[in-house]
Amino acid sequence: MGYRYRLHVKDLPGKPDIYLPKYNTVIEVMGCFWHGHNCHVGSSPKSNKDYWTKKLTRNKERDQSNKKLILEKGINLLVVWECSIMGKTSWNLEKLLEEIESFILDSQNYQEIQGKF
């Protein structure tokens, strides 16, 4: 789409997936399982529940901390959930890209894009 970006910027909290310096915007692509999203992709494991509950809880806590730090720095944050990209609730790719571009150009502060339920 012609945007200049940096990947995994070490100077930003959580080393976000994508950073667009010109737009002061971070885009995080979150795996639904690993980040505890409540959708069909993010289902809970059936075995070793104690381990996974602790692991996923720590991931969610870290995500919240990184979100807070990014927003405090005045950086716009867009979270794109895995279920919006693939699976039975995914968006049409063209519509998803339009939504992402709209966020970038409108300099919104925070938004999440998740699968269509």
Order of alpha helices (4+ residues) and beta strands (2+ residues): beta-beta-beta-alpha-beta-alpha-beta
